[in-house]
């Protein structure tokens, strides 16, 4: 199993709160790495930064899907 499919499997098991927290942590990591790369203090692999951004996008996509499914369940019961 590839790293990407393992990552997707792990995030699918998380709750909305956990996904929100993970998304915020990833956002901080991206900002930190992007700033240090910009100033040349620490040269990160560009691929690593790109991969982190894509992983955060996956988390946000799943988070939105879970929030939509939760809101649609609430609308059906009304």
C-alpha positions as a printed NumPy array, in Angstrom:
array([[  0.   ,   0.   ,   0.   ],
       [  1.361,   3.408,  -0.923],
       [  1.887,   6.253,   1.516],
       [ -0.898,   8.243,  -0.094],
       [ -3.498,   5.472,   0.293],
       [ -2.41 ,   4.905,   3.89 ],
       [ -2.798,   8.635,   4.564],
       [ -6.263,   8.686,   2.985],
       [ -7.316,   5.631,   4.981],
       [ -6.173,   7.294,   8.233],
       [ -7.961,  10.586,   7.6  ],
       [-11.211,   8.858,   6.622],
       [-11.369,   7.383,  10.122],
       [-11.068,  10.787,  11.823],
       [-13.911,  12.946,  13.112],
       [-14.726,  16.449,  11.888],
       [-12.994,  17.996,  14.916],
       [ -9.843,  15.958,  14.406],
       [ -9.756,  16.848,  10.692],
       [-10.162,  20.537,  11.512],
       [ -7.292,  20.37 ,  13.993],
       [ -5.076,  18.488,  11.536],
       [ -5.853,  21.006,   8.805],
       [ -4.815,  23.903,  11.051],
       [ -1.587,  22.149,  12.05 ],
       [ -0.788,  21.489,   8.401],
       [ -1.509,  25.132,   7.54 ],
       [  0.982,  26.275,  10.181],
       [  3.591,  23.817,   8.887],
       [  3.107,  25.043,   5.32 ],
       [  3.427,  28.677,   6.367],
       [  6.552,  27.984,   8.415],
       [  8.258,  26.01 ,   5.659],
       [  7.257,  28.5  ,   2.997],
       [  8.64 ,  31.45 ,   4.988],
       [ 11.928,  29.732,   5.792],
       [ 12.272,  28.679,   2.152],
       [ 11.563,  32.235,   1.01 ],
       [ 14.277,  33.723,   3.21 ],
       [ 16.703,  30.93 ,   2.437],
       [ 17.233,  30.074,   6.097],
       [ 16.534,  26.416,   5.562],
       [ 16.198,  24.947,   2.108],
       [ 13.296,  22.515,   2.124],
       [ 12.65 ,  20.249,  -0.75 ],
       [ 10.039,  21.939,  -2.941],
       [  8.442,  18.554,  -3.496],
       [  7.924,  18.169,   0.261],
       [  6.098,  21.495,   0.438],
       [  3.974,  20.625,  -2.59 ],
       [  3.134,  17.243,  -1.087],
       [  2.128,  18.855,   2.219],
       [ -0.179,  21.275,   0.382],
       [ -1.807,  18.395,  -1.492],
       [ -2.292,  16.412,   1.72 ],
       [ -3.956,  19.434,   3.331],
       [ -6.238,  19.726,   0.305],
       [ -7.214,  16.081,   0.786],
       [ -7.995,  16.742,   4.452],
       [-10.085,  19.809,   3.588],
       [-11.979,  17.918,   0.876],
       [-12.858,  15.106,   3.253],
       [-13.77 ,  17.624,   5.967],
       [-16.174,  19.406,   3.614],
       [-17.722,  16.103,   2.547],
       [-18.282,  15.064,   6.157],
       [-19.765,  18.448,   7.063],
       [-22.121,  18.318,   4.07 ],
       [-23.244,  14.793,   4.917],
       [-23.869,  15.824,   8.549],
       [-25.889,  18.859,   7.489],
       [-27.923,  16.881,   4.955],
       [-28.811,  14.308,   7.627],
       [-30.117,  17.129,   9.823],
       [-32.223,  18.563,   6.981],
       [-33.834,  15.195,   6.203],
       [-35.082,  14.774,   9.755],
       [-36.869,  18.18 ,   9.772]])
